[in-house]
């Protein structure tokens, strides 16, 4: 079993895993179809008020790819993060390049080396 998750080690189509913790959310696998399209399961479309033509963002953080409903608030947050990084003389590409190392150090601080 993967740390932080409940369920089997493999996720199969239609199965969900649940992350433990304050931000617990189901994790579900979907398949990429013809022409690279993905279908968002109905419960997520309803939860996030997504319908045909709704815009979503693909956000890449290191090796992680997230599908995020397009939101003006998120867009503004991204701008603020970029401005904060620029104010410290750090480019977005530099920040992303170091993300894996920072994530590992944070994980080790929280959970110990293992």
Secondary structure, 3 states (H helix, E strand, C coil): CCCCEECCCCCCCCCEEEECCCCCCEEECCCECHHHCECCCHHHHHHCCCCCCCCEEEEEECCEEEEEECCHHHHHHHHHHHHHHHHCCCCHHHHHHHHHHHHHHHHHHHHCCC
